[in-house]
């Protein structure tokens, strides 16, 4: 959330405190992602999605009205509980798509996030000039309150448009699967481990980039917002328009290796550049690289489980990313306060490790080349 660093800074938060705020959100996601996933296996995807969207809207309203750092911590913890529904959304897509189409539609899901990352920072930047007049003394919280309103709209739309997937299989009543038992499967364990390390690297940028731009280039919220807009457009374009062809030609495993390697190169270059144009080029490379990794891993993990435990598998996969966000932001804040370049160099090292271990991921292409399908 772009506004959060500026909002937290208004209340006296340092980079380390901001990292802890991000961590408590991720900790709640880590705990509840498999819970929501398993619940959706039992009672259905639709009710779980509706409940979690409603809770997310209320938590955003709470965050926007918080008047202390303690209030921000509590609201973000609640937000993390209800935002742990990405695995359920991914399982919904897997339920209604054939295996050969899944990576493409996982890419579309990523593109939807990309659209959100475009509109979110843009809206935050556009609202900034009106913040003080609408919410005196709390200008940075206006985008958060606006986001709560969008969540309410999303809830209404989901209520009338989402149907329960017909392909969802009922879980076996004797199935005692848990996160730990799933991780005994070497394929699931390798995918989840790679996702954990990759997410840990990404958090180094997410937690410190706003402070990096403030310290290095004296940027304000609006300036940082438009950089995020550009990155999100690139990521959304790749994920929404190119993943089917790329996955069909190269296979998900190769895309993960290439994307992780390019992420390592780009993140290592971020603290070394001294001008905005060069920085934008490096960030563009990182956005394209990240767009290759996420849907490819999600496509692979969506075929690793069974119809009856897909929600739990996707929730466990998501929880590994959430676990990275429990410790990653706090660690990034500590590294940043010690030396501005350290979070980015640490992330680069993690990405290179992911590139190496991803060579042992299942090498298969789920999205065979086919005629384009209009969205």
KOLPAKOL-152074 format. One record per residue (C-alpha): x, z, y; residue in one letter. Coordinates in steps of 0.5 Angstrom, whole numbers, plus 2048, in hexadecimal, padded with zeros to 3 digits. Layout:
<r <X; Z; Y>; A>
...
***
This chain:
<r <800; 800; 800>; X>
<r <803; 7FD; 806>; X>
<r <800; 803; 80B>; X>
<r <802; 809; 807>; X>
<r <80A; 809; 809>; X>
<r <808; 809; 810>; X>
<r <802; 80D; 80F>; X>
<r <806; 812; 80C>; X>
<r <80C; 812; 811>; X>
<r <807; 814; 816>; X>
<r <806; 81A; 813>; X>
<r <80D; 81B; 812>; X>
<r <80F; 818; 80B>; X>
<r <816; 816; 80A>; X>
<r <818; 811; 805>; X>
<r <819; 816; 7FF>; X>
<r <812; 819; 801>; X>
<r <80F; 812; 801>; X>
<r <812; 811; 7FA>; X>
<r <80F; 817; 7F7>; X>
<r <808; 815; 7FA>; X>
<r <808; 80E; 7F6>; X>
<r <80B; 812; 7F0>; X>
<r <805; 817; 7F0>; X>
<r <800; 810; 7F0>; X>
<r <804; 80D; 7EA>; X>
<r <804; 814; 7E6>; X>
<r <7FD; 814; 7E6>; X>
<r <7FD; 80C; 7E4>; X>
<r <801; 80E; 7DF>; X>
<r <7FD; 813; 7DC>; X>
<r <7F6; 810; 7DD>; X>
<r <7F8; 808; 7DB>; X>
<r <7F7; 809; 7D3>; X>
<r <7F1; 80E; 7D4>; X>
<r <7EE; 809; 7D8>; X>
<r <7F0; 803; 7D3>; X>
<r <7EE; 807; 7CD>; X>
<r <7E7; 809; 7D0>; X>
<r <7E6; 802; 7D2>; X>
<r <7E7; 800; 7CA>; X>
<r <7E2; 805; 7C9>; X>
<r <7DC; 805; 7CE>; X>
<r <7DE; 7FE; 7D1>; X>
<r <7E2; 7FB; 7D6>; X>
<r <7DC; 7FA; 7DC>; X>
<r <7DB; 801; 7DC>; X>
<r <7E2; 804; 7DD>; X>
<r <7E3; 7FE; 7E2>; X>
<r <7DD; 800; 7E6>; X>
<r <7DF; 808; 7E6>; X>
<r <7E6; 807; 7E8>; X>
<r <7E5; 802; 7EE>; X>
<r <7E0; 807; 7F0>; X>
<r <7E5; 80D; 7F0>; X>
<r <7EA; 808; 7F3>; X>
<r <7E6; 807; 7F9>; X>
<r <7E5; 80F; 7FA>; X>
<r <7EC; 810; 7F9>; X>
<r <7EE; 80B; 7FF>; X>
<r <7E9; 80E; 803>; X>
<r <7EC; 815; 802>; X>
<r <7F3; 812; 803>; X>
<r <7F1; 80F; 80A>; X>
<r <7ED; 816; 80C>; X>
<r <7F3; 81A; 80A>; X>
<r <7F6; 81E; 80F>; X>
<r <7FC; 821; 80C>; X>
<r <802; 81F; 807>; X>
<r <7FE; 824; 802>; X>
<r <7F8; 820; 803>; X>
<r <7FC; 819; 802>; X>
<r <7FF; 81C; 7FB>; X>
<r <7F8; 81E; 7F9>; X>
<r <7F4; 817; 7FB>; X>
<r <7FA; 813; 7F8>; X>
<r <7F9; 817; 7F1>; X>
<r <7F2; 816; 7F1>; X>
<r <7F3; 80E; 7F2>; X>
<r <7F8; 80E; 7ED>; X>
<r <7F3; 810; 7E8>; X>
<r <7EE; 80B; 7EA>; X>
<r <7F3; 805; 7EB>; X>
<r <7F6; 806; 7E4>; X>
<r <7F1; 801; 7E2>; X>
<r <7F5; 7FB; 7E2>; X>
<r <7F6; 7FB; 7DA>; X>
<r <7EE; 7FB; 7DA>; X>
<r <7EE; 7F5; 7DE>; X>
<r <7F3; 7F1; 7DA>; X>
<r <7F0; 7F3; 7D3>; X>
<r <7E9; 7F0; 7D6>; X>
<r <7ED; 7EA; 7D8>; X>
<r <7F0; 7EA; 7D1>; X>
<r <7E9; 7EB; 7CE>; X>
<r <7E6; 7E5; 7D1>; X>
<r <7EC; 7E0; 7D0>; X>
<r <7EF; 7DD; 7CA>; X>
<r <7F6; 7DE; 7C9>; X>
<r <7F9; 7D8; 7CB>; X>
<r <7F6; 7D9; 7D2>; X>
<r <7F8; 7E0; 7D3>; X>
<r <7FE; 7DF; 7D7>; X>
<r <7FB; 7DA; 7DB>; X>
<r <7F5; 7DF; 7DD>; X>
<r <7FA; 7E5; 7DD>; X>
<r <7FD; 7E1; 7E3>; X>
<r <7F7; 7E0; 7E6>; X>
<r <7F6; 7E8; 7E6>; X>
<r <7FD; 7E8; 7E9>; X>
<r <7FB; 7E3; 7EE>; X>
<r <7F5; 7E7; 7F0>; X>
<r <7F9; 7ED; 7F2>; X>
<r <7FE; 7E8; 7F5>; X>
<r <7F8; 7E6; 7FA>; X>
<r <7F7; 7EE; 7FB>; X>
<r <7FE; 7EF; 7FD>; X>
<r <7FD; 7E9; 802>; X>
<r <7F6; 7EB; 805>; X>
<r <7F8; 7F3; 805>; X>
<r <7FF; 7F2; 809>; X>
<r <7FB; 7ED; 80D>; X>
<r <7F5; 7F2; 80F>; X>
<r <7FA; 7F8; 810>; X>
<r <7FE; 7F4; 815>; X>
<r <7F7; 7F1; 818>; X>
<r <7F4; 7F8; 819>; X>
<r <7FB; 7FB; 81B>; X>
<r <7F9; 7FA; 823>; X>
<r <7F2; 7FD; 822>; X>
<r <7F4; 803; 81E>; X>
<r <7F5; 808; 824>; X>
<r <7EF; 806; 827>; X>
<r <7EA; 807; 821>; X>
<r <7EE; 80D; 81E>; X>
<r <7F2; 810; 824>; X>
<r <7F8; 814; 821>; X>
<r <7F8; 811; 81A>; X>
<r <7F8; 809; 81C>; X>
<r <7FC; 808; 815>; X>
<r <7F6; 80B; 811>; X>
<r <7F1; 805; 813>; X>
<r <7F4; 800; 80E>; X>
<r <7F2; 805; 808>; X>
<r <7EB; 807; 80B>; X>
<r <7EA; 7FF; 80B>; X>
<r <7ED; 7FF; 804>; X>
<r <7E8; 804; 802>; X>
<r <7E2; 800; 804>; X>
<r <7E5; 7FA; 801>; X>
<r <7E5; 7FE; 7FA>; X>
<r <7DD; 7FF; 7FB>; X>
<r <7DC; 7F8; 7FC>; X>
<r <7E0; 7F6; 7F6>; X>
<r <7DC; 7FC; 7F2>; X>
<r <7D5; 7F8; 7F4>; X>
<r <7D8; 7F1; 7F2>; X>
<r <7DA; 7F4; 7EB>; X>
<r <7D4; 7F7; 7EA>; X>
<r <7D0; 7F1; 7EA>; X>
<r <7D5; 7EC; 7E8>; X>
<r <7D9; 7EF; 7E2>; X>
<r <7D6; 7EF; 7DB>; X>
<r <7D9; 7F2; 7D5>; X>
<r <7DD; 7EE; 7D1>; X>
<r <7DA; 7EB; 7CB>; X>
<r <7E0; 7EA; 7C7>; X>
<r <7E2; 7F2; 7C8>; X>
<r <7E3; 7F5; 7C1>; X>
<r <7E1; 7FC; 7BF>; X>
<r <7E6; 801; 7BE>; X>
<r <7E7; 803; 7B7>; X>
<r <7E4; 80A; 7B6>; X>
<r <7EA; 80C; 7B2>; X>
<r <7EF; 809; 7B7>; X>
<r <7F3; 80F; 7BA>; X>
<r <7F8; 80A; 7BE>; X>
<r <7FB; 80D; 7C4>; X>
<r <801; 80B; 7C9>; X>
<r <806; 80E; 7C4>; X>
<r <804; 80B; 7BE>; X>
<r <803; 804; 7C1>; X>
<r <80A; 805; 7C4>; X>
<r <80D; 805; 7BC>; X>
<r <80B; 7FE; 7BC>; X>
<r <812; 7FA; 7BE>; X>
<r <80F; 7F5; 7C2>; X>
<r <80A; 7F9; 7C6>; X>
<r <810; 7FE; 7C7>; X>
<r <815; 7F9; 7CA>; X>
<r <810; 7F6; 7CE>; X>
<r <80E; 7FC; 7D1>; X>
<r <815; 7FE; 7D2>; X>
<r <817; 7F8; 7D6>; X>
<r <811; 7F9; 7DA>; X>
<r <813; 800; 7DC>; X>
<r <81A; 7FE; 7DE>; X>
<r <817; 7F8; 7E2>; X>
<r <812; 7FC; 7E5>; X>
<r <817; 801; 7E7>; X>
<r <81B; 7FC; 7EA>; X>
<r <815; 7F9; 7EE>; X>
<r <814; 800; 7F1>; X>
<r <81A; 801; 7F4>; X>
<r <818; 7FB; 7F9>; X>
<r <811; 7FE; 7FA>; X>
<r <813; 805; 7FC>; X>
<r <818; 803; 801>; X>
<r <817; 7FC; 804>; X>
<r <813; 7FF; 80A>; X>
<r <818; 804; 80B>; X>
<r <81E; 7FF; 80A>; X>
<r <81B; 7FA; 80F>; X>
<r <81A; 7FF; 814>; X>
<r <821; 802; 814>; X>
<r <824; 7FB; 813>; X>
<r <820; 7F6; 817>; X>
<r <81B; 7FB; 81B>; X>
<r <815; 7F8; 818>; X>
<r <80E; 7FB; 819>; X>
<r <808; 7FB; 814>; X>
<r <806; 7F4; 817>; X>
<r <80D; 7F1; 816>; X>
<r <80E; 7F4; 80F>; X>
<r <806; 7F2; 80D>; X>
<r <808; 7EA; 80E>; X>
<r <80E; 7EB; 80A>; X>
<r <80A; 7EE; 804>; X>
<r <805; 7E8; 806>; X>
<r <80A; 7E3; 805>; X>
<r <80C; 7E6; 7FE>; X>
<r <805; 7E7; 7FC>; X>
<r <803; 7DF; 7FD>; X>
<r <809; 7DD; 7F9>; X>
<r <808; 7E2; 7F3>; X>
<r <800; 7E0; 7F3>; X>
<r <802; 7D8; 7F3>; X>
<r <807; 7D9; 7ED>; X>
<r <802; 7DE; 7E9>; X>
<r <7FC; 7DA; 7EB>; X>
<r <7FE; 7D3; 7EB>; X>
<r <804; 7D2; 7E6>; X>
<r <804; 7D7; 7E1>; X>
<r <800; 7D3; 7DC>; X>
<r <805; 7CD; 7DC>; X>
<r <80B; 7D1; 7DC>; X>
<r <809; 7D6; 7D6>; X>
<r <808; 7D0; 7D2>; X>
<r <80E; 7CC; 7D4>; X>
<r <813; 7D2; 7D3>; X>
<r <80F; 7D8; 7D0>; X>
<r <80E; 7DF; 7D3>; X>
<r <815; 7E2; 7D0>; X>
<r <819; 7DD; 7D4>; X>
<r <815; 7DE; 7DA>; X>
<r <816; 7E5; 7DA>; X>
<r <81D; 7E5; 7D9>; X>
<r <81E; 7E0; 7DF>; X>
<r <81A; 7E4; 7E3>; X>
<r <81D; 7EA; 7E2>; X>
<r <824; 7E7; 7E3>; X>
<r <822; 7E4; 7EA>; X>
<r <81F; 7EA; 7EC>; X>
<r <826; 7EE; 7EB>; X>
<r <829; 7E8; 7EF>; X>
<r <824; 7E9; 7F5>; X>
<r <824; 7F0; 7F5>; X>
<r <82B; 7F1; 7F5>; X>
<r <82B; 7EC; 7FB>; X>
<r <826; 7F0; 7FF>; X>
<r <82B; 7F5; 802>; X>
<r <830; 7F0; 803>; X>
<r <82D; 7EC; 808>; X>
<r <82D; 7ED; 810>; X>
<r <828; 7E8; 812>; X>
<r <821; 7E7; 811>; X>
<r <821; 7E0; 80F>; X>
<r <826; 7E1; 809>; X>
<r <822; 7E7; 808>; X>
<r <81B; 7E3; 807>; X>
<r <81F; 7DE; 802>; X>
<r <821; 7E4; 7FE>; X>
<r <81A; 7E7; 7FE>; X>
<r <817; 7E1; 7FC>; X>
<r <81B; 7E0; 7F6>; X>
<r <819; 7E7; 7F4>; X>
<r <812; 7E5; 7F5>; X>
<r <812; 7DF; 7F0>; X>
<r <816; 7E3; 7EB>; X>
<r <812; 7E9; 7EB>; X>
<r <80C; 7E4; 7EA>; X>
<r <80F; 7E1; 7E4>; X>
<r <810; 7E8; 7E1>; X>
<r <809; 7EB; 7E1>; X>
<r <804; 7E6; 7DE>; X>
<r <809; 7E4; 7D9>; X>
<r <80A; 7EC; 7D6>; X>
<r <803; 7ED; 7D7>; X>
<r <801; 7E7; 7D3>; X>
<r <806; 7E9; 7CD>; X>
<r <803; 7F0; 7CD>; X>
<r <7FC; 7EE; 7CD>; X>
<r <7FD; 7EB; 7C6>; X>
<r <801; 7F1; 7C3>; X>
<r <7FB; 7F5; 7C2>; X>
<r <7F5; 7F4; 7BE>; X>
<r <7EE; 7F2; 7C1>; X>
<r <7EC; 7FA; 7C0>; X>
<r <7F2; 7FD; 7C3>; X>
<r <7F3; 7F8; 7C9>; X>
<r <7F1; 7FC; 7CE>; X>
<r <7F6; 802; 7CC>; X>
<r <7FB; 7FD; 7CB>; X>
<r <7FA; 7FA; 7D2>; X>
<r <7F9; 801; 7D5>; X>
<r <800; 803; 7D1>; X>
<r <803; 7FD; 7D4>; X>
<r <801; 7FF; 7DB>; X>
<r <803; 806; 7DA>; X>
<r <80A; 804; 7D9>; X>
<r <80A; 801; 7E0>; X>
<r <806; 807; 7E3>; X>
<r <80C; 80C; 7E0>; X>
<r <811; 808; 7E4>; X>
<r <80D; 809; 7EA>; X>
<r <80D; 810; 7E9>; X>
<r <815; 811; 7E9>; X>
<r <817; 80B; 7ED>; X>
<r <814; 80C; 7F4>; X>
<r <817; 813; 7F4>; X>
<r <81D; 810; 7F2>; X>
<r <81D; 80A; 7F6>; X>
<r <81C; 80F; 7FC>; X>
<r <822; 813; 7FA>; X>
<r <826; 80D; 7F9>; X>
<r <824; 80B; 800>; X>
<r <825; 811; 804>; X>
<r <82C; 811; 801>; X>
<r <82E; 80A; 802>; X>
<r <82A; 804; 804>; X>
<r <82C; 7FF; 7FF>; X>
<r <82C; 804; 7F9>; X>
<r <824; 803; 7F7>; X>
<r <825; 7FB; 7F7>; X>
<r <82C; 7FB; 7F3>; X>
<r <829; 800; 7EE>; X>
<r <823; 7FB; 7ED>; X>
<r <827; 7F5; 7EC>; X>
<r <82B; 7F9; 7E7>; X>
<r <824; 7FA; 7E3>; X>
<r <822; 7F3; 7E4>; X>
<r <828; 7F1; 7E0>; X>
<r <827; 7F6; 7DB>; X>
<r <820; 7F3; 7DA>; X>
<r <823; 7EC; 7DA>; X>
<r <827; 7EE; 7D4>; X>
<r <822; 7F2; 7D0>; X>
<r <81D; 7ED; 7D1>; X>
<r <821; 7E8; 7CD>; X>
<r <81E; 7EC; 7C7>; X>
<r <817; 7EB; 7C9>; X>
<r <812; 7E7; 7C5>; X>
<r <814; 7DF; 7C6>; X>
<r <80D; 7DC; 7C6>; X>
<r <809; 7D7; 7CB>; X>
<r <802; 7DA; 7CB>; X>
<r <800; 7D5; 7D0>; X>
<r <801; 7CE; 7CD>; X>
<r <801; 7C8; 7D2>; X>
<r <7FA; 7C5; 7D3>; X>
<r <7F6; 7C2; 7D9>; X>
<r <7F5; 7C6; 7DF>; X>
<r <7EF; 7CA; 7DF>; X>
<r <7EC; 7CB; 7E6>; X>
<r <7EB; 7D2; 7E8>; X>
***
